[in-house]
C-alpha cells in the first residue's frame, strides 16, 4: 500500500516521532495527530524527568557500542511499520550519515524538527545534515536565520484545556521569572531591573512542569528571557493563561511574524537596558496588564493552538507522501 493510500483514508498514516521529548513538544504533537486519525507514536532514547511522556523508551544505556546496538534494533523494528520518521533536536535513531540514506533507499519519508537551542548560533556547515531529510521544521521566523529554507510550524499547546488566570489589580503585582538557565535567560539583569520596583518577585526554578505551571497562574507579569531573540514554551503557556509577557524579540522576526500570520505579536519586547522601563507601566497599571494579557490569550489561540499545528503537520506529511514528486524532491535535498 502506498503512502498516498495511507493519506486518503484506506490506512492510517504511520508516523514515528523520535528520539527525545524536548520540552514536551513531540508528545503534544503526537497526541494531536492521533486525534486526527494518524497512527502516531513517540519513541525516545530515555524518558526525561521533566517530560517523561512517551509511548516507548529504549532505555539506552552503557557504552557507545551498547547504545548503538539498542538504537539499531529499534530502527530495524520500526522500519516496516512506519511511513514517516519525524526527528527532533538534530537527533536521529542511528548516526545521521546512515539514517537518511537508509530511509531514502526504502522509500521512507523523514522530517527534522528543530526546537531552538539545537540550531541557535550554528554555522550552515554544522546544520548541513538537515538537508538530507525530506523536510526541516523551525518553530519561529526568528529561527530561520539559521535554517532559511525550513518550514514554519510553531510550538503547539492544548489551549482549550488551559483556563485563563488574568492578572490581578493588587497594588503590588507579582512578577514571575522562571529560568531554565540563568545565563541563557539573562536572570542577573532581570533581578537587577526588578530591584526597587513596587512589585513582588517570584523566581521559579527546579520544579517539575506541573508544579511550575501552577506558579505561573499566580503571576501578574511574566519576564521570560533577554538573550535569545524570540519566545518559547514558557511564554506561550503564560500567554494562554492571559498574562502579559516581557521578553526580548528581534524586530525583524517580529515584523515578519506579523506580516506572515496577519496578527499583532502582543509580547512586550525588552533588552537588559530597557527592561525596567518596560516593566514600570505594567507594574503601575492593572488595566494595561489585563489588556495585554487578553491580547496574549487571543494570540495563542490563533497561532499556537495544537489543532492548528496539527493542520500544518498533516499538510507537510501530505506533500512528502504525495508520490513521485516527493522522491525527486528528496534526492534534490541530498
N, C-alpha and C positions, 0 to 999 in steps of 0.2 A: 504494500500500500504506500502511496506517495505522500510526501509532506503536504501537497495540495489537498489530497483527500482528507488528511487529518484536520486541516483548517476548514473544510467545507462541512464538517459535522459527522462524517462517517466514522471517525475515530478521534478521540480527544488528542489534541496536540500534547506531546510528551516533552516537558522541559525540566531539566535538572539545573537548579541554581546551586553554585558551589564556589570555593570550598570554605567560606567564612560567613559569619553573620554579623558583620561590622555594623555597629550602631542599630542593629535590628532591621536595617533596610531590606536585606534579602528575604527575611521571613515575612515582613509586611507585604512585599511583592508576591511571594508565593501564595499567601492567603488570599490576596485579591484575585490572582489568576485562577485559583481554584473556584472561587465564586462565579467565575466566567466559564467554567467547564473545562479548563485546561488541567491536564494531568501534571501538576507542578509539584516538585519535591525539593527540599533543601538538604544537601549533604555537606557536612563540614568536616574539616580535619579534626578539630576538637571543639567541644562546646565552650563558649565564653562564659565567664562568671556573671557578667552584667547582662548579657543577652544569650541565654542558653538554648533558646528555641531552635529546633532543627528536627527534621524527620529522621536523620541518621547522623551519628558521629562516628567517624572512622577510628577514633581514639588512637591517633597517630603518635607513637612514642618510640623511644630508643634512638639508636644512631641513624646515620644517613641511609644506610642500606636497608635497615628495617623499615624506616619511614617510606622509602621509595617502594618497597615491596607492598606495603599497605595501600599506597596510592595507586599502583598499577593494578592490583587486584580489584580495586573499586572501579577503575576505568573500564577494565575488561567486562565487569559485571554490568555496568551501566550502558555501555555502547549499544547492545542490541535493542534496548528498550527506551532509547532517548532520541528525540528529533533535534532538539536544540540544547546545547550546553551554554548556560548563562553564567559566566565567570565574574568575580568581583575582586576589586582591590589589587589588580595586576597579578593575581594568582591563578594558577591552573591546577588540575588534578595531578598531572605529571609535568616534567620540565617543558617550558613553553616551546623550546626548539623542536620538540617532538609532538607536543599536544596538538597544535594546529595542523601540521601536515597529516597526522593520523585522522583527524576529524574530516579534513577536506577529502582525503582519499576514500573515505567511507560514505561521503555524501551527507555528513552531519553538519548542521549549522552551528555557529558559535557567536557569542556576544562577549565583549569585555566591558565591564561596567565599573567606571572609576568613581571613587567616593570622596575625593578631595586631597587629603594628605598623601595619598599614593602617587599623585602626579604633580602637586604644587612645587614649583621651583626646579623641576627636572628638565633636562635638555631633550630636544627631538630625538636624539640618538638613544637616550635612555628609555624613551617611550615608543621606539620604532616597533617593538614586538607586537603592540596592539593592532597594527595594521594588518597583521596576519589573521585576525578574527574577522568574521563576516560583517560585524558592525561594532562600533565603540559608542559608549554612552558616558555623558557627563551630566551632573545634576544642576549646573548653572551655566549661564552665559559667561560668567567670570572664568570658569574652568576651561573655557575654550581658548584661553590664552595658551594653554599647553597642548590641547588636542583640538585644533580648529576645525577638523573635519568630522568631529563626533556628533552623535545625535543628542538632542536635549531631552532629558527625562528627569524632571525634578523629583526629589525625595517625596514619598507619599506617606501620609498618616491617615488613620481612620478618624476623620474629623467629626463625623456624626456621633462617635462614641465619647467625645470629649465635651463635657458640659462647660460652657463659658463661666469664668470666675472674674468678672470685670474688676478693675481697680476700685479701691475704696476711696472715700473722701476724708479719711483720717488726716489730722493735722500734720502728723509726721509719717509720711508714706514709707513703705518698706521697699527698699531697693535690693534686688537679688542678683547675685553673680555666682555662676556655677561652673568653674573652670575644670575642664578635663586635664588641662596642663596650664599651670600658672604662666609659664614662659610664653606659650603659644597664644594664650588668651590676653596677655598684657595685664595680668591681675595687679601687678605692682602699681601701674598707672591708674587702674580702676579704683583701688583703695585710696590712692592719693587724691583723686578727684572727689571722692565721697567725703573726705575728711572735712569736718566743719559744716557740712550741709545739714539742713533741718530735716533729716531723714534717718530712719533706722536701716541698718545694713544686715543682710543675711547672706553668708558665704556658704554655699552648698558644695561639699567635697566628700568623696569616699562612700557615697550611698549607692545602693542599687537603684535601678531606674524607677521602680515603683515608689520607693521612699522619696527619691528626689522629686518625682513628679508631684507628689502631694505637697512638697515645699513650694514648688512653682505656683501652686494655687494661692498661696498666701501673699504673693508679691503684688505690689502696685506698679513697679517699674522693674524691668529686667535689663541688665547690661550683659551683653554676650562677649564679643571679642574686639580687639583693637588692632589686629595684625593681618588677618587672612584676606580681607577684602570682600568677603561675602558671608552669608549666614548659613548656619547648619541646623541640625535637628532640634537643638535646644531652643533656638529662636522660633522655629516652626511650631513646636509644641506650645511655647508660651504665647505665640500669636493666636493659636487655636483656643487658648484659654481667655483670649481677649485682653492680653497685656500689651502695653507699649514696650517695644524692644529697641534698645540703643546698641548699635554695633557699627563697625567700620565697613562701609560699602564703597567700592571703587565706582567713581562717577560713570565711567564708560560702560561698565557692566549694568549699572542701574538703568542708564538710558536705553541700552539695547533690550533689557528685560521688559521695560515699559513699552517699547516700540513693538517688540515681537509678540507680547502677550496682550497688549492693549489694556493694561491695568497699571495703576499707580502703585509703586512699591512703598508701603507705609512705614517701614522701619526708619528710625532716626539715626542718621549717619554721624559718626564722631571719630575723631582721632584722639590720641593721648593728649594732644594740646587743646582740643576743643571739647573734650568730654564734659568737663564741669559746666561750661557754658550751655551745653545741650541739656544737661540734667536739671539745671536751675528752674527753667519754666515748667518742667514736668513735676518737679517737687512742689512748686508753688501753686499749681493749678490742677485741681482734681478733674475738672471738666475736660481739660486738654488730655489728661491721661485716659479718660473714658472714650474720648473721641478717637484717639489714635488706636486704642485697644479694639474698638468696634470695627475700625477700618482694617485692622490686622486680622481679625477673625474672618471678615469677608474676603480678604486677600487669600488666606489659606484655603478657604472653601473653594475658591476659584482655581488656584494654582497647585495646591499640594494635596487635595483630596485623593485618596488612594484609588478611587474608582476612575478618576481622570488619568492617573498614572497608568493604571491597567489598560486604558484605551491606547495610550502611547506604546506600551509594550506589545500589545496584540497587533497593532499596525506594523510595528517593526518586525515581529516574527512573521507576519503575513508576507512582507516584502522579501525577507530572507528565504522563505519557503515557497516562493511563487513559481518556481520551475527553472527552465534553462537559463533565464536571465540571472538568477542568483548564482549559478555555477560560474558564469563568466565574470560576475562582479567579484566573487571570492578570489578567483585566480588573479584578477587585476590588483587586488589588495596585497597579495603575497609579494 
